[in-house]
Amino acid sequence: GDYDRCTRCPQWKKDEIQAHPQDVEAAEIHRSGIHVTYVAINFDKSPERIQMIAGDPRNIIKIDSFTAFDTNVLNSVVNTVCTVEIAERKW
């Protein structure tokens, strides 16, 4: 995130995080044409931030915990990526 919650992290890491705000980085990624598929754990805790990073609600896959990352989630990731590719393909 934009704020380091680790009290024991070295200062260089905190400086690096603050030098690259998520909103600026996300905008640059989207401007570059890169599509983000965001696997969101506990989406309800920060939906605005996740939406900003993903760029489109269709690029967000919601799961409840790290242990929920199973083949169903992987299939959702593949479907999300393929849907974007098919929609943007020019024949």
Biopython code that builds the backbone (N, CA, C, O; Angstrom):
import numpy as np
from Bio.PDB.StructureBuilder import StructureBuilder

atoms = [
    (1, "GLY", "N", (0.808, -1.185, 0.000)),
    (1, "GLY", "CA", (0.000, 0.000, 0.000)),
    (1, "GLY", "C", (0.855, 1.254, 0.000)),
    (1, "GLY", "O", (2.081, 1.182, -0.087)),
    (2, "ASP", "N", (0.210, 2.386, 0.097)),
    (2, "ASP", "CA", (0.920, 3.659, 0.142)),
    (2, "ASP", "C", (1.583, 3.884, 1.491)),
    (2, "ASP", "O", (2.468, 4.732, 1.610)),
    (3, "TYR", "N", (1.177, 3.155, 2.484)),
    (3, "TYR", "CA", (1.732, 3.330, 3.823)),
    (3, "TYR", "C", (2.263, 1.996, 4.306)),
    (3, "TYR", "O", (1.578, 0.977, 4.220)),
    (4, "ASP", "N", (3.447, 2.004, 4.799)),
    (4, "ASP", "CA", (4.072, 0.782, 5.277)),
    (4, "ASP", "C", (3.617, 0.526, 6.703)),
    (4, "ASP", "O", (3.799, 1.374, 7.577)),
    (5, "ARG", "N", (3.033, -0.623, 6.940)),
    (5, "ARG", "CA", (2.535, -0.961, 8.273)),
    (5, "ARG", "C", (3.572, -1.711, 9.096)),
    (5, "ARG", "O", (3.328, -2.048, 10.254)),
    (6, "CYS", "N", (4.707, -1.967, 8.506)),
    (6, "CYS", "CA", (5.761, -2.710, 9.185)),
    (6, "CYS", "C", (6.617, -1.749, 9.996)),
    (6, "CYS", "O", (7.301, -0.896, 9.430)),
    (7, "THR", "N", (6.585, -1.878, 11.284)),
    (7, "THR", "CA", (7.352, -0.966, 12.138)),
    (7, "THR", "C", (8.847, -1.253, 12.085)),
    (7, "THR", "O", (9.657, -0.390, 12.422)),
    (8, "ARG", "N", (9.222, -2.468, 11.662)),
    (8, "ARG", "CA", (10.644, -2.819, 11.618)),
    (8, "ARG", "C", (11.234, -2.756, 10.212)),
    (8, "ARG", "O", (12.369, -3.186, 10.006)),
    (9, "CYS", "N", (10.501, -2.241, 9.260)),
    (9, "CYS", "CA", (11.019, -2.154, 7.890)),
    (9, "CYS", "C", (12.101, -1.090, 7.803)),
    (9, "CYS", "O", (12.040, -0.077, 8.500)),
    (10, "PRO", "N", (13.088, -1.317, 6.953)),
    (10, "PRO", "CA", (14.144, -0.309, 6.803)),
    (10, "PRO", "C", (13.587, 0.971, 6.172)),
    (10, "PRO", "O", (12.597, 0.940, 5.441)),
    (11, "GLN", "N", (14.230, 2.072, 6.466)),
    (11, "GLN", "CA", (13.762, 3.363, 5.972)),
    (11, "GLN", "C", (13.751, 3.429, 4.448)),
    (11, "GLN", "O", (12.865, 4.060, 3.871)),
    (12, "TRP", "N", (14.721, 2.788, 3.779)),
    (12, "TRP", "CA", (14.751, 2.829, 2.318)),
    (12, "TRP", "C", (13.481, 2.244, 1.725)),
    (12, "TRP", "O", (13.001, 2.714, 0.693)),
    (13, "LYS", "N", (12.930, 1.211, 2.377)),
    (13, "LYS", "CA", (11.693, 0.602, 1.878)),
    (13, "LYS", "C", (10.525, 1.565, 2.052)),
    (13, "LYS", "O", (9.707, 1.722, 1.146)),
    (14, "LYS", "N", (10.446, 2.202, 3.200)),
    (14, "LYS", "CA", (9.383, 3.176, 3.438)),
    (14, "LYS", "C", (9.484, 4.336, 2.452)),
    (14, "LYS", "O", (8.469, 4.807, 1.939)),
    (15, "ASP", "N", (10.707, 4.796, 2.187)),
    (15, "ASP", "CA", (10.914, 5.886, 1.230)),
    (15, "ASP", "C", (10.464, 5.483, -0.171)),
    (15, "ASP", "O", (9.839, 6.270, -0.881)),
    (16, "GLU", "N", (10.782, 4.271, -0.555)),
    (16, "GLU", "CA", (10.406, 3.771, -1.885)),
    (16, "GLU", "C", (8.891, 3.698, -2.037)),
    (16, "GLU", "O", (8.346, 4.072, -3.075)),
    (17, "ILE", "N", (8.221, 3.219, -1.006)),
    (17, "ILE", "CA", (6.760, 3.130, -1.039)),
    (17, "ILE", "C", (6.151, 4.521, -1.182)),
    (17, "ILE", "O", (5.243, 4.720, -1.988)),
    (18, "GLN", "N", (6.638, 5.471, -0.416)),
    (18, "GLN", "CA", (6.078, 6.820, -0.458)),
    (18, "GLN", "C", (6.421, 7.544, -1.755)),
    (18, "GLN", "O", (5.692, 8.448, -2.165)),
    (19, "ALA", "N", (7.510, 7.165, -2.402)),
    (19, "ALA", "CA", (7.902, 7.809, -3.656)),
    (19, "ALA", "C", (7.058, 7.349, -4.841)),
    (19, "ALA", "O", (7.081, 7.977, -5.900)),
    (20, "HIS", "N", (6.321, 6.265, -4.670)),
    (20, "HIS", "CA", (5.519, 5.702, -5.759)),
    (20, "HIS", "C", (4.087, 5.465, -5.287)),
    (20, "HIS", "O", (3.704, 4.321, -5.039)),
    (21, "PRO", "N", (3.284, 6.533, -5.160)),
    (21, "PRO", "CA", (1.904, 6.374, -4.692)),
    (21, "PRO", "C", (1.106, 5.456, -5.621)),
    (21, "PRO", "O", (1.304, 5.459, -6.836)),
    (22, "GLN", "N", (0.209, 4.678, -5.035)),
    (22, "GLN", "CA", (-0.549, 3.705, -5.812)),
    (22, "GLN", "C", (-1.381, 4.345, -6.911)),
    (22, "GLN", "O", (-1.472, 3.795, -8.008)),
    (23, "ASP", "N", (-1.987, 5.490, -6.642)),
    (23, "ASP", "CA", (-2.832, 6.096, -7.668)),
    (23, "ASP", "C", (-2.015, 6.512, -8.887)),
    (23, "ASP", "O", (-2.469, 6.352, -10.020)),
    (24, "VAL", "N", (-0.828, 7.040, -8.665)),
    (24, "VAL", "CA", (0.043, 7.451, -9.770)),
    (24, "VAL", "C", (0.537, 6.224, -10.533)),
    (24, "VAL", "O", (0.518, 6.207, -11.764)),
    (25, "GLU", "N", (0.974, 5.210, -9.814)),
    (25, "GLU", "CA", (1.468, 3.988, -10.454)),
    (25, "GLU", "C", (0.356, 3.293, -11.238)),
    (25, "GLU", "O", (0.584, 2.832, -12.356)),
    (26, "ALA", "N", (-0.848, 3.214, -10.659)),
    (26, "ALA", "CA", (-1.975, 2.570, -11.342)),
    (26, "ALA", "C", (-2.326, 3.316, -12.625)),
    (26, "ALA", "O", (-2.557, 2.695, -13.662)),
    (27, "ALA", "N", (-2.367, 4.639, -12.558)),
    (27, "ALA", "CA", (-2.686, 5.433, -13.749)),
    (27, "ALA", "C", (-1.652, 5.201, -14.850)),
    (27, "ALA", "O", (-2.010, 5.075, -16.021)),
    (28, "GLU", "N", (-0.392, 5.145, -14.485)),
    (28, "GLU", "CA", (0.670, 4.921, -15.470)),
    (28, "GLU", "C", (0.562, 3.530, -16.093)),
    (28, "GLU", "O", (0.749, 3.368, -17.299)),
    (29, "ILE", "N", (0.266, 2.547, -15.283)),
    (29, "ILE", "CA", (0.099, 1.177, -15.788)),
    (29, "ILE", "C", (-1.046, 1.117, -16.785)),
    (29, "ILE", "O", (-0.903, 0.532, -17.858)),
    (30, "HIS", "N", (-2.178, 1.715, -16.444)),
    (30, "HIS", "CA", (-3.340, 1.700, -17.339)),
    (30, "HIS", "C", (-3.059, 2.495, -18.614)),
    (30, "HIS", "O", (-3.459, 2.080, -19.702)),
    (31, "ARG", "N", (-2.376, 3.629, -18.489)),
    (31, "ARG", "CA", (-2.009, 4.445, -19.652)),
    (31, "ARG", "C", (-1.097, 3.665, -20.605)),
    (31, "ARG", "O", (-1.132, 3.870, -21.819)),
    (32, "SER", "N", (-0.301, 2.790, -20.053)),
    (32, "SER", "CA", (0.613, 1.978, -20.862)),
    (32, "SER", "C", (-0.097, 0.847, -21.591)),
    (32, "SER", "O", (0.509, 0.154, -22.409)),
    (33, "GLY", "N", (-1.378, 0.659, -21.296)),
    (33, "GLY", "CA", (-2.140, -0.402, -21.943)),
    (33, "GLY", "C", (-2.051, -1.741, -21.243)),
    (33, "GLY", "O", (-2.488, -2.757, -21.784)),
    (34, "ILE", "N", (-1.495, -1.755, -20.052)),
    (34, "ILE", "CA", (-1.386, -2.995, -19.285)),
    (34, "ILE", "C", (-2.698, -3.230, -18.552)),
    (34, "ILE", "O", (-3.217, -2.333, -17.887)),
    (35, "HIS", "N", (-3.229, -4.432, -18.676)),
    (35, "HIS", "CA", (-4.459, -4.794, -17.979)),
    (35, "HIS", "C", (-4.104, -5.526, -16.693)),
    (35, "HIS", "O", (-3.258, -6.420, -16.689)),
    (36, "VAL", "N", (-4.749, -5.144, -15.619)),
    (36, "VAL", "CA", (-4.489, -5.714, -14.303)),
    (36, "VAL", "C", (-5.624, -6.657, -13.941)),
    (36, "VAL", "O", (-6.795, -6.291, -14.044)),
    (37, "THR", "N", (-5.290, -7.858, -13.522)),
    (37, "THR", "CA", (-6.263, -8.759, -12.919)),
    (37, "THR", "C", (-5.933, -8.797, -11.441)),
    (37, "THR", "O", (-4.863, -9.260, -11.046)),
    (38, "TYR", "N", (-6.847, -8.312, -10.631)),
    (38, "TYR", "CA", (-6.601, -8.150, -9.194)),
    (38, "TYR", "C", (-7.363, -9.230, -8.435)),
    (38, "TYR", "O", (-8.593, -9.252, -8.459)),
    (39, "VAL", "N", (-6.648, -10.117, -7.767)),
    (39, "VAL", "CA", (-7.261, -11.106, -6.888)),
    (39, "VAL", "C", (-7.336, -10.452, -5.517)),
    (39, "VAL", "O", (-6.324, -10.288, -4.837)),
    (40, "ALA", "N", (-8.550, -10.080, -5.121)),
    (40, "ALA", "CA", (-8.760, -9.275, -3.919)),
    (40, "ALA", "C", (-9.193, -10.136, -2.744)),
    (40, "ALA", "O", (-10.231, -10.797, -2.778)),
    (41, "ILE", "N", (-8.376, -10.109, -1.714)),
    (41, "ILE", "CA", (-8.731, -10.767, -0.464)),
    (41, "ILE", "C", (-9.368, -9.702, 0.415)),
    (41, "ILE", "O", (-8.800, -8.629, 0.615)),
    (42, "ASN", "N", (-10.554, -10.005, 0.941)),
    (42, "ASN", "CA", (-11.299, -9.039, 1.760)),
    (42, "ASN", "C", (-11.557, -7.747, 0.989)),
    (42, "ASN", "O", (-11.192, -6.662, 1.442)),
    (43, "PHE", "N", (-12.176, -7.867, -0.155)),
    (43, "PHE", "CA", (-12.478, -6.738, -1.035)),
    (43, "PHE", "C", (-13.181, -5.599, -0.302)),
    (43, "PHE", "O", (-12.907, -4.429, -0.569)),
    (44, "ASP", "N", (-14.078, -5.930, 0.614)),
    (44, "ASP", "CA", (-14.885, -4.908, 1.290)),
    (44, "ASP", "C", (-14.073, -3.957, 2.160)),
    (44, "ASP", "O", (-14.567, -2.888, 2.520)),
    (45, "LYS", "N", (-12.843, -4.317, 2.505)),
    (45, "LYS", "CA", (-12.034, -3.440, 3.356)),
    (45, "LYS", "C", (-11.505, -2.222, 2.611)),
    (45, "LYS", "O", (-11.303, -1.173, 3.222)),
    (46, "SER", "N", (-11.279, -2.335, 1.316)),
    (46, "SER", "CA", (-10.760, -1.184, 0.560)),
    (46, "SER", "C", (-11.175, -1.256, -0.911)),
    (46, "SER", "O", (-10.319, -1.319, -1.794)),
    (47, "PRO", "N", (-12.485, -1.246, -1.178)),
    (47, "PRO", "CA", (-12.943, -1.400, -2.566)),
    (47, "PRO", "C", (-12.488, -0.281, -3.502)),
    (47, "PRO", "O", (-12.222, -0.536, -4.677)),
    (48, "GLU", "N", (-12.394, 0.945, -3.006)),
    (48, "GLU", "CA", (-11.983, 2.055, -3.874)),
    (48, "GLU", "C", (-10.537, 1.878, -4.339)),
    (48, "GLU", "O", (-10.223, 2.108, -5.506)),
    (49, "ARG", "N", (-9.674, 1.474, -3.433)),
    (49, "ARG", "CA", (-8.263, 1.271, -3.776)),
    (49, "ARG", "C", (-8.108, 0.120, -4.768)),
    (49, "ARG", "O", (-7.354, 0.217, -5.736)),
    (50, "ILE", "N", (-8.824, -0.960, -4.514)),
    (50, "ILE", "CA", (-8.749, -2.123, -5.401)),
    (50, "ILE", "C", (-9.277, -1.763, -6.785)),
    (50, "ILE", "O", (-8.682, -2.137, -7.795)),
    (51, "GLN", "N", (-10.396, -1.034, -6.832)),
    (51, "GLN", "CA", (-10.964, -0.597, -8.111)),
    (51, "GLN", "C", (-9.970, 0.289, -8.870)),
    (51, "GLN", "O", (-9.821, 0.162, -10.085)),
    (52, "MET", "N", (-9.297, 1.179, -8.150)),
    (52, "MET", "CA", (-8.321, 2.076, -8.768)),
    (52, "MET", "C", (-7.186, 1.266, -9.405)),
    (52, "MET", "O", (-6.761, 1.560, -10.522)),
    (53, "ILE", "N", (-6.709, 0.267, -8.704)),
    (53, "ILE", "CA", (-5.604, -0.541, -9.212)),
    (53, "ILE", "C", (-6.063, -1.423, -10.372)),
    (53, "ILE", "O", (-5.368, -1.528, -11.382)),
    (54, "ALA", "N", (-7.228, -2.056, -10.233)),
    (54, "ALA", "CA", (-7.729, -2.958, -11.271)),
    (54, "ALA", "C", (-8.157, -2.199, -12.526)),
    (54, "ALA", "O", (-8.004, -2.699, -13.640)),
    (55, "GLY", "N", (-8.692, -0.993, -12.344)),
    (55, "GLY", "CA", (-9.110, -0.197, -13.489)),
    (55, "GLY", "C", (-10.503, -0.494, -13.990)),
    (55, "GLY", "O", (-11.117, 0.359, -14.631)),
    (56, "ASP", "N", (-11.018, -1.676, -13.719)),
    (56, "ASP", "CA", (-12.343, -2.076, -14.194)),
    (56, "ASP", "C", (-12.858, -3.151, -13.242)),
    (56, "ASP", "O", (-12.118, -4.075, -12.906)),
    (57, "PRO", "N", (-14.116, -3.047, -12.800)),
    (57, "PRO", "CA", (-14.647, -4.056, -11.868)),
    (57, "PRO", "C", (-14.589, -5.481, -12.424)),
    (57, "PRO", "O", (-14.519, -6.445, -11.661)),
    (58, "ARG", "N", (-14.619, -5.612, -13.740)),
    (58, "ARG", "CA", (-14.558, -6.953, -14.334)),
    (58, "ARG", "C", (-13.189, -7.592, -14.158)),
    (58, "ARG", "O", (-13.031, -8.793, -14.381)),
    (59, "ASN", "N", (-12.198, -6.801, -13.760)),
    (59, "ASN", "CA", (-10.839, -7.310, -13.567)),
    (59, "ASN", "C", (-10.560, -7.708, -12.121)),
    (59, "ASN", "O", (-9.420, -8.008, -11.766)),
    (60, "ILE", "N", (-11.593, -7.712, -11.294)),
    (60, "ILE", "CA", (-11.422, -8.026, -9.874)),
    (60, "ILE", "C", (-12.018, -9.399, -9.587)),
    (60, "ILE", "O", (-13.163, -9.681, -9.940)),
    (61, "ILE", "N", (-11.228, -10.240, -8.947)),
    (61, "ILE", "CA", (-11.684, -11.558, -8.506)),
    (61, "ILE", "C", (-11.644, -11.537, -6.990)),
    (61, "ILE", "O", (-10.587, -11.334, -6.392)),
    (62, "LYS", "N", (-12.794, -11.748, -6.370)),
    (62, "LYS", "CA", (-12.891, -11.636, -4.911)),
    (62, "LYS", "C", (-12.764, -13.017, -4.263)),
    (62, "LYS", "O", (-13.446, -13.967, -4.647)),
    (63, "ILE", "N", (-11.874, -13.101, -3.271)),
    (63, "ILE", "CA", (-11.756, -14.315, -2.469)),
    (63, "ILE", "C", (-11.702, -13.918, -0.998)),
    (63, "ILE", "O", (-11.458, -12.759, -0.665)),
    (64, "ASP", "N", (-11.933, -14.896, -0.121)),
    (64, "ASP", "CA", (-12.032, -14.610, 1.309)),
    (64, "ASP", "C", (-10.709, -14.699, 2.059)),
    (64, "ASP", "O", (-10.531, -14.033, 3.080)),
    (65, "SER", "N", (-9.783, -15.512, 1.567)),
    (65, "SER", "CA", (-8.523, -15.681, 2.287)),
    (65, "SER", "C", (-7.464, -16.229, 1.333)),
    (65, "SER", "O", (-7.774, -16.686, 0.232)),
    (66, "PHE", "N", (-6.218, -16.175, 1.774)),
    (66, "PHE", "CA", (-5.138, -16.732, 0.962)),
    (66, "PHE", "C", (-5.359, -18.218, 0.701)),
    (66, "PHE", "O", (-4.977, -18.728, -0.352)),
    (67, "THR", "N", (-5.969, -18.907, 1.650)),
    (67, "THR", "CA", (-6.190, -20.344, 1.476)),
    (67, "THR", "C", (-7.291, -20.628, 0.469)),
    (67, "THR", "O", (-7.441, -21.768, 0.029)),
    (68, "ALA", "N", (-8.068, -19.609, 0.094)),
    (68, "ALA", "CA", (-9.125, -19.794, -0.898)),
    (68, "ALA", "C", (-8.589, -19.717, -2.326)),
    (68, "ALA", "O", (-9.351, -19.857, -3.282)),
    (69, "PHE", "N", (-7.288, -19.497, -2.474)),
    (69, "PHE", "CA", (-6.686, -19.392, -3.805)),
    (69, "PHE", "C", (-6.520, -20.802, -4.358)),
    (69, "PHE", "O", (-5.486, -21.441, -4.164)),
    (70, "ASP", "N", (-7.551, -21.275, -5.046)),
    (70, "ASP", "CA", (-7.571, -22.645, -5.546)),
    (70, "ASP", "C", (-7.779, -22.648, -7.060)),
    (70, "ASP", "O", (-7.651, -21.610, -7.709)),
    (71, "THR", "N", (-8.097, -23.812, -7.618)),
    (71, "THR", "CA", (-8.270, -23.900, -9.070)),
    (71, "THR", "C", (-9.442, -23.064, -9.562)),
    (71, "THR", "O", (-9.406, -22.573, -10.690)),
    (72, "ASN", "N", (-10.478, -22.888, -8.748)),
    (72, "ASN", "CA", (-11.596, -22.033, -9.161)),
    (72, "ASN", "C", (-11.128, -20.592, -9.348)),
    (72, "ASN", "O", (-11.522, -19.925, -10.305)),
    (73, "VAL", "N", (-10.300, -20.124, -8.443)),
    (73, "VAL", "CA", (-9.761, -18.764, -8.559)),
    (73, "VAL", "C", (-8.857, -18.670, -9.785)),
    (73, "VAL", "O", (-8.932, -17.698, -10.538)),
    (74, "LEU", "N", (-8.012, -19.663, -9.987)),
    (74, "LEU", "CA", (-7.133, -19.650, -11.162)),
    (74, "LEU", "C", (-7.940, -19.652, -12.457)),
    (74, "LEU", "O", (-7.574, -18.974, -13.418)),
    (75, "ASN", "N", (-9.030, -20.407, -12.488)),
    (75, "ASN", "CA", (-9.911, -20.390, -13.660)),
    (75, "ASN", "C", (-10.515, -19.008, -13.861)),
    (75, "ASN", "O", (-10.654, -18.556, -14.998)),
    (76, "SER", "N", (-10.873, -18.334, -12.781)),
    (76, "SER", "CA", (-11.412, -16.976, -12.880)),
    (76, "SER", "C", (-10.369, -16.016, -13.436)),
    (76, "SER", "O", (-10.691, -15.137, -14.235)),
    (77, "VAL", "N", (-9.127, -16.184, -13.015)),
    (77, "VAL", "CA", (-8.048, -15.340, -13.536)),
    (77, "VAL", "C", (-7.913, -15.549, -15.041)),
    (77, "VAL", "O", (-7.846, -14.582, -15.800)),
    (78, "VAL", "N", (-7.872, -16.796, -15.471)),
    (78, "VAL", "CA", (-7.749, -17.097, -16.900)),
    (78, "VAL", "C", (-8.933, -16.528, -17.667)),
    (78, "VAL", "O", (-8.749, -15.929, -18.727)),
    (79, "ASN", "N", (-10.144, -16.705, -17.151)),
    (79, "ASN", "CA", (-11.332, -16.180, -17.828)),
    (79, "ASN", "C", (-11.297, -14.662, -17.919)),
    (79, "ASN", "O", (-11.683, -14.096, -18.942)),
    (80, "THR", "N", (-10.841, -13.999, -16.870)),
    (80, "THR", "CA", (-10.749, -12.540, -16.882)),
    (80, "THR", "C", (-9.761, -12.077, -17.938)),
    (80, "THR", "O", (-10.058, -11.165, -18.709)),
    (81, "VAL", "N", (-8.607, -12.686, -17.980)),
    (81, "VAL", "CA", (-7.586, -12.308, -18.964)),
    (81, "VAL", "C", (-8.087, -12.582, -20.379)),
    (81, "VAL", "O", (-7.941, -11.737, -21.263)),
    (82, "CYS", "N", (-8.668, -13.738, -20.595)),
    (82, "CYS", "CA", (-9.142, -14.094, -21.934)),
    (82, "CYS", "C", (-10.288, -13.199, -22.382)),
    (82, "CYS", "O", (-10.356, -12.835, -23.556)),
    (83, "THR", "N", (-11.184, -12.837, -21.481)),
    (83, "THR", "CA", (-12.301, -11.961, -21.824)),
    (83, "THR", "C", (-11.795, -10.615, -22.310)),
    (83, "THR", "O", (-12.291, -10.089, -23.307)),
    (84, "VAL", "N", (-10.822, -10.055, -21.624)),
    (84, "VAL", "CA", (-10.242, -8.773, -22.040)),
    (84, "VAL", "C", (-9.574, -8.918, -23.400)),
    (84, "VAL", "O", (-9.750, -8.064, -24.268)),
    (85, "GLU", "N", (-8.816, -9.982, -23.595)),
    (85, "GLU", "CA", (-8.115, -10.184, -24.867)),
    (85, "GLU", "C", (-9.097, -10.345, -26.023)),
    (85, "GLU", "O", (-8.893, -9.766, -27.090)),
    (86, "ILE", "N", (-10.146, -11.115, -25.826)),
    (86, "ILE", "CA", (-11.132, -11.339, -26.882)),
    (86, "ILE", "C", (-11.869, -10.042, -27.201)),
    (86, "ILE", "O", (-12.103, -9.730, -28.369)),
    (87, "ALA", "N", (-12.238, -9.281, -26.161)),
    (87, "ALA", "CA", (-12.977, -8.033, -26.362)),
    (87, "ALA", "C", (-12.149, -7.005, -27.123)),
    (87, "ALA", "O", (-12.705, -6.193, -27.862)),
    (88, "GLU", "N", (-10.844, -7.029, -26.955)),
    (88, "GLU", "CA", (-9.998, -6.011, -27.574)),
    (88, "GLU", "C", (-9.356, -6.456, -28.885)),
    (88, "GLU", "O", (-8.720, -5.657, -29.573)),
    (89, "ARG", "N", (-9.520, -7.699, -29.220)),
    (89, "ARG", "CA", (-8.902, -8.200, -30.449)),
    (89, "ARG", "C", (-9.610, -7.582, -31.652)),
    (89, "ARG", "O", (-10.839, -7.559, -31.721)),
    (90, "LYS", "N", (-8.837, -7.095, -32.570)),
    (90, "LYS", "CA", (-9.395, -6.493, -33.783)),
    (90, "LYS", "C", (-9.189, -7.475, -34.929)),
    (90, "LYS", "O", (-8.055, -7.832, -35.248)),
    (91, "TRP", "N", (-10.257, -7.901, -35.532)),
    (91, "TRP", "CA", (-10.182, -8.882, -36.619)),
    (91, "TRP", "C", (-10.115, -8.195, -37.943)),
    (91, "TRP", "O", (-10.048, -8.856, -38.979)),
]
sb = StructureBuilder()
sb.init_structure("model")
sb.init_model(0)
sb.init_chain("A")
sb.init_seg("    ")
for serial, (resi, resn, name, xyz) in enumerate(atoms, 1):
    if name == "N":
        sb.init_residue(resn, " ", resi, " ")
    sb.init_atom(name, np.array(xyz, "f"), 0.0, 1.0, " ", f" {name:<3s}", serial, name[0])
structure = sb.get_structure()
